[in-house]
């Protein structure tokens, strides 16, 4: 990993070895700004910490100095920090960060060890300083520092030697996908090297996996989280996967006409577009489903799977409680052969009127045409089916789900039926209702997806809003946690 900070622009700092199995990244500078930590004393929790250490002068000095200025310890704690695994077996954990002032950091450690009555032995290792507290190692030079957790001092020393001598050739600085990951400017992120993960598995683990894990070689799995104004955005992706011959499960060939069978309003809605050949291959490899098992219709499970195109839309529009739970839902799928489904229902003596089969359970009907299979207990969906799919679709997702693989959930309990919310503690309803608005999940490509959670306050940054909301409702939260 190559770093240059604002006060050492020309200096190259390599922090992370290229054999790291996973890397957890935190942009503390971004977190600090978005959480408005310059006004951190307004948070009750911080006031509590200061109060708790008031009588412990030694501890209070350290705590207060870090709260007032995290960089006072000599480390760049308003920049990027990394947690990662090291060692041949990925069995050593390390924390890496840039150094602002090496002498300050040594004084900070010495002061901390003295006040905690914990001895840390320091020694010069040529171009860096190494200290130990138990099996935990602390090493640093003028540019970077690490805390290393290992099962022995010898192992920690071995890893320290490696980390303190990193060059571009044996660091993640030369990994283009890792640099792409960092270029996303995420507040929090996780980067996993699938080659290194696969290298930790036994051959039997690889052979018995339900999917061919070898297809993930030379790829990198990334998770990211960002705090935006009014929303929290998380994303995941496989970098490098598109360079390989992959058996993709998800497709972007969604038939948007399926949306026309759904009601216009719903508490939740979903679209799905799958590669059925990939799913069929997955079922065959897993061995969990006997695709040759014959159903009462005379068709096999494999025959039924092959009748599905992979395009599905669904909605959950209502949930109420009137002495018993009442719900409304619709599931509609595109099919390429209606005969197995009709044969199965008719062999089961399910009464029907034309293409509508009445299951006799909670008003649920199965509707079948030559290219559509629908399961519903909603009148609007039945009417849409009778017209050949000419409904309005869920207004909130129709414009966003054109490529399929999309999920919308209304999290604003203020929109829920009162017969439902009356069954829940009203204090909890008020607490949740003041925070969440809605959530949506979507595949942005066959190898990437994102989850966005919208909050009730769209003006403030979501981290700042979350911290103050928790702080303002601390007593109410404690009540529910207890």
Residue pairs with C-beta under 8 A, 6 or more apart in sequence:
1 14
1 15
1 16
1 82
1 171
1 172
1 173
1 178
1 182
2 12
2 13
2 14
2 168
2 171
2 173
3 12
3 13
3 14
3 15
3 80
3 98
4 10
4 11
4 12
4 13
5 13
5 76
5 79
5 98
7 100
8 143
11 143
12 168
12 173
13 98
13 143
13 144
14 166
14 167
14 168
14 171
14 173
15 82
15 96
15 98
15 144
15 166
15 171
16 23
16 82
16 84
16 96
16 166
16 171
16 172
17 84
17 86
17 162
17 163
17 166
17 170
17 171
17 172
18 170
18 171
18 172
18 174
18 175
19 86
19 88
19 193
19 196
20 84
20 85
20 86
20 90
20 172
20 193
20 196
21 84
21 85
21 90
21 192
21 193
21 196
21 197
21 200
22 84
22 85
22 190
22 191
22 192
22 193
22 197
23 82
23 83
23 84
23 172
23 178
23 190
23 191
23 192
24 82
24 83
24 84
24 188
24 189
24 190
25 80
25 81
25 82
25 182
25 186
25 188
25 189
25 190
25 191
26 80
26 81
26 82
26 187
26 188
27 79
27 80
27 185
27 186
27 187
27 188
28 70
28 77
28 78
28 79
28 80
28 81
29 78
29 79
29 80
30 185
30 187
31 37
31 187
31 227
31 463
32 38
32 70
32 78
34 187
34 227
34 461
34 462
34 463
34 464
35 227
35 461
35 463
35 464
35 467
36 461
36 464
36 467
40 46
40 67
41 47
41 50
41 67
43 467
43 468
43 471
44 471
44 474
45 471
45 474
46 67
49 63
49 67
50 60
50 63
50 64
50 67
53 59
53 60
53 63
53 64
54 60
58 115
59 115
62 111
62 112
62 115
65 72
65 73
66 72
66 73
70 77
70 78
71 77
71 78
71 100
72 104
72 108
73 104
73 105
73 108
74 99
74 100
74 101
74 102
74 103
74 104
74 105
74 106
74 107
74 108
75 97
75 98
75 99
75 100
75 105
75 145
76 97
76 98
76 99
76 100
77 97
79 97
79 98
80 97
80 98
81 95
81 96
81 97
82 95
82 96
82 97
83 93
83 94
83 95
83 96
84 93
84 94
84 96
85 91
85 92
85 93
85 94
86 92
86 93
86 94
86 148
86 159
86 162
86 163
87 150
87 155
87 159
89 200
90 196
90 200
91 150
91 151
92 148
92 149
92 150
92 155
92 156
92 159
93 148
93 149
93 150
94 146
94 147
94 148
94 149
94 159
94 163
95 146
95 147
95 148
96 144
96 145
96 146
96 163
97 144
97 145
97 146
98 143
98 144
98 145
99 105
99 140
99 141
99 142
99 143
99 144
99 145
102 129
102 140
102 141
102 142
105 140
105 145
106 122
106 129
106 140
109 120
109 122
109 131
109 138
110 120
110 122
112 118
113 119
113 120
113 133
118 133
119 133
120 131
120 132
120 133
120 138
121 131
121 132
122 129
122 130
122 131
123 129
123 130
123 131
124 130
125 139
125 160
125 161
125 164
127 141
127 164
127 165
128 139
128 140
128 141
128 160
128 164
129 139
129 140
129 141
130 137
130 138
130 139
130 157
130 160
131 137
131 138
131 139
132 138
132 153
132 156
135 149
135 150
135 151
135 152
135 153
135 156
136 147
136 148
136 149
136 150
136 156
137 146
137 147
137 148
137 150
137 153
137 156
137 157
137 159
137 160
138 145
138 146
138 147
138 148
139 145
139 146
139 148
139 160
139 163
139 164
140 146
141 164
144 164
146 160
146 163
146 164
148 156
148 159
148 160
148 163
149 156
150 156
150 159
168 174
172 178
173 179
175 220
177 220
177 239
177 240
178 191
178 220
180 239
181 189
181 191
181 220
181 222
181 224
181 239
182 189
184 224
186 224
186 225
186 226
187 225
187 226
187 227
187 463
188 224
188 225
188 226
189 222
189 223
189 224
189 225
190 222
190 223
190 224
191 220
191 221
191 222
192 220
192 221
192 222
193 220
194 216
194 217
194 218
194 219
194 220
194 221
195 217
195 218
198 206
198 213
198 214
198 216
198 217
201 213
206 213
206 214
210 282
210 285
210 286
210 288
211 282
211 285
211 286
212 247
212 285
215 244
215 245
215 246
215 247
216 238
216 241
217 244
218 240
218 243
218 244
219 238
219 239
219 240
219 241
219 244
220 238
220 239
220 240
221 236
221 237
221 238
221 239
222 235
222 236
222 237
222 238
222 239
223 234
223 235
223 236
224 234
224 235
224 236
225 232
225 233
225 234
226 232
226 233
226 234
227 461
227 462
227 463
227 466
228 461
228 462
229 458
229 459
229 460
229 461
229 462
230 454
230 455
230 457
230 458
230 459
230 460
230 462
230 465
231 452
231 453
231 454
231 455
231 458
231 462
232 452
232 453
232 455
232 462
232 466
233 450
233 451
233 452
233 453
234 450
234 451
234 452
235 444
235 448
235 449
235 450
235 451
236 448
236 449
236 450
237 445
237 447
237 448
237 449
238 447
238 448
241 447
242 446
242 447
246 447
247 275
247 278
247 281
248 275
248 278
248 446
248 447
249 274
249 275
249 278
249 279
249 282
250 273
250 274
250 275
250 405
250 443
250 446
251 273
251 274
251 275
251 310
251 404
251 446
252 273
252 403
252 404
252 405
252 443
252 445
252 446
253 273
253 311
253 404
254 271
254 272
254 273
254 311
254 401
254 402
254 403
254 404
254 405
255 273
255 309
255 311
255 334
256 401
256 402
257 389
258 271
258 311
258 312
258 313
258 332
258 333
258 334
258 372
258 389
259 271
259 313
259 393
259 394
259 397
259 398
259 401
260 384
260 389
260 390
260 391
260 392
260 393
261 313
261 330
261 332
261 372
261 374
261 381
261 384
261 385
261 389
261 391
261 393
262 269
262 313
262 314
262 315
262 330
262 332
262 381
262 384
262 391
262 393
262 394
263 315
263 317
263 328
263 330
263 378
263 380
263 381
263 391
263 392
263 394
264 380
264 391
264 392
264 393
264 394
264 395
265 317
265 394
265 395
265 396
266 315
266 316
266 317
266 394
266 396
266 408
266 410
267 316
267 317
267 318
267 319
267 409
267 410
267 415
267 416
268 315
268 316
268 407
268 408
268 409
268 410
269 313
269 314
269 315
269 316
269 394
269 396
269 397
269 401
269 406
269 407
269 408
270 312
270 313
270 314
270 315
270 406
270 407
270 408
271 311
271 312
271 313
271 314
271 397
271 401
271 404
271 405
271 406
271 407
272 310
272 311
272 312
272 313
272 314
272 404
272 405
273 310
273 311
273 312
273 403
273 404
273 405
274 310
274 311
274 312
275 310
276 305
276 306
276 308
276 309
276 310
279 305
279 310
280 291
280 302
280 305
280 306
283 289
283 291
283 305
284 291
289 301
290 301
291 300
291 301
291 302
291 305
292 300
292 301
292 302
293 300
293 301
294 300
295 301
295 304
295 340
295 344
296 344
296 347
296 348
297 340
297 343
297 344
297 347
298 343
299 340
299 343
299 344
303 340
304 340
304 341
306 337
307 335
307 336
307 337
307 338
307 340
307 341
308 333
308 334
308 335
308 336
309 333
309 334
309 335
309 336
310 334
311 333
311 334
311 404
312 331
312 332
312 333
312 334
313 331
313 332
313 333
313 401
314 329
314 330
314 331
314 332
315 329
315 330
315 394
316 327
316 328
316 329
317 328
317 329
317 330
317 378
318 326
318 327
318 328
318 417
319 325
319 326
319 327
319 328
319 416
319 417
319 420
320 326
320 327
320 417
320 419
320 420
321 419
321 420
321 422
321 423
322 419
327 362
327 377
328 377
328 378
329 376
329 377
329 378
330 374
330 375
330 376
330 378
330 381
331 374
331 375
331 376
332 372
332 373
332 374
332 375
332 376
332 381
333 372
333 373
333 374
334 371
334 372
335 341
335 371
335 372
335 373
336 371
338 368
338 369
338 370
338 371
338 373
341 366
341 368
341 373
342 368
345 352
345 357
345 366
345 368
346 352
350 357
350 358
350 359
350 366
351 357
351 358
351 360
352 358
355 367
355 368
355 369
355 385
356 365
356 366
356 367
356 382
356 385
357 365
357 366
357 367
357 368
358 364
358 365
359 365
359 366
362 377
363 377
364 375
364 376
364 377
365 374
365 375
365 376
365 377
365 382
366 373
366 374
366 375
367 373
367 374
367 375
367 376
367 382
367 385
368 374
369 385
369 388
372 385
372 389
374 381
374 385
376 382
376 385
380 391
381 391
383 391
384 390
384 391
392 398
394 408
396 408
396 410
396 438
397 406
397 408
397 440
400 406
400 408
400 440
400 442
401 408
401 442
403 443
404 443
405 442
405 443
405 449
406 440
406 441
406 442
406 443
407 439
407 440
407 441
407 442
408 438
408 439
408 440
409 438
409 439
409 440
410 416
410 438
411 432
411 436
411 437
411 438
411 439
411 453
412 433
412 436
412 437
412 438
412 456
413 421
413 424
413 429
413 432
413 433
413 436
414 433
421 429
425 480
427 476
427 479
427 480
428 480
431 473
431 476
431 477
431 480
433 456
434 456
434 469
434 473
435 455
435 456
435 466
435 469
436 453
436 454
436 455
436 456
437 454
437 455
437 456
438 453
438 454
439 451
439 452
439 453
439 454
440 451
440 452
441 449
441 450
441 451
441 452
442 449
442 450
443 449
444 450
455 462
455 465
455 466
457 465
460 468
470 477
